[in-house]
Amino acid sequence: MLLFCPTCGNVLIVEEGQKCYRFACNTCPYVHNINRKVTSRKYPKLKEVDDVLGGSAAWENVDSTAGENCQPHTAIGLLVFWLSPWL
């Protein structure tokens, strides 16, 4: 698939010709007829996502409580501080 003009190197535009669509250059007389379907797909490489809170190791030293009706180590009280713009 042509994206740039092989003569001058400028970007080709798609225009409607007499029989079909065609790639044409704005600066030189280059024209290339499009006879079949033209497709192009680019899949970007995704970045690796970092753990925002430090992963599972960040929760090792968190305060925990045993509830009245719960077995030990089943009710975990996590300390979470919310920052609010209205404070």
C-alpha positions in Angstrom: 0.0 0.0 0.0 1.3 3.4 -0.9 1.3 6.2 1.6 4.0 8.4 0.2 4.7 9.5 -3.4 7.6 7.5 -4.9 8.6 10.5 -7.0 8.7 13.4 -4.5 8.1 11.7 -1.1 4.9 13.7 -0.1 1.8 12.1 1.4 -0.6 10.7 -1.1 -4.3 11.6 -0.9 -7.2 9.5 -2.0 -9.4 11.0 -4.7 -12.2 9.8 -6.9 -11.2 9.2 -10.5 -13.3 8.5 -13.6 -13.5 4.7 -13.0 -12.3 4.1 -9.5 -10.6 5.7 -6.5 -6.9 6.5 -6.8 -3.9 7.7 -4.8 -2.7 11.1 -6.1 0.1 13.5 -5.2 -0.7 17.2 -4.6 2.8 18.4 -5.7 3.6 16.2 -8.7 1.5 14.5 -11.4 1.8 11.0 -9.8 -1.4 9.0 -9.8 -2.0 5.3 -8.8 -5.4 3.7 -9.4 -6.9 1.6 -6.6 -8.2 -1.7 -8.0 -8.8 -3.6 -4.8 -9.7 -3.1 -1.2 -7.0 -1.4 0.8 -6.7 -2.1 4.5 -4.0 -1.5 7.1 -4.1 -2.4 10.8 -1.6 -1.4 13.5 -1.8 -2.9 16.9 0.2 -0.9 19.5 2.4 -2.6 22.0 0.8 -2.1 25.4 2.9 -1.0 28.4 3.2 -3.1 31.5 0.9 -2.0 34.3 2.6 -1.3 37.6 0.9 -2.0 40.9 -0.4 1.3 42.3 -0.5 0.3 46.0 2.6 -1.9 45.9 1.0 -5.2 45.3 0.3 -7.9 47.9 3.4 -7.0 50.0 1.9 -3.6 50.8 -0.8 -5.3 52.9 1.5 -7.4 55.2 1.7 -4.9 58.1 -1.9 -3.7 58.1 -3.9 -3.6 61.4 -6.3 -6.4 61.7 -9.1 -7.2 64.2 -11.0 -10.3 65.2 -14.7 -9.6 65.2 -17.0 -10.7 68.0 -18.8 -13.4 65.9 -15.9 -14.1 63.6 -13.0 -16.5 63.9 -9.5 -15.0 64.3 -8.0 -13.5 61.2 -11.2 -13.5 59.2 -12.2 -9.9 59.7 -9.5 -7.5 58.5 -9.8 -3.8 59.2 -7.8 -2.0 56.5 -6.8 1.6 57.2 -7.8 3.6 54.2 -7.4 7.4 54.1 -9.5 9.2 51.5 -8.3 12.7 50.4 -11.2 14.9 49.6 -11.0 18.3 47.7 -13.8 19.7 50.0 -11.8 19.4 53.2 
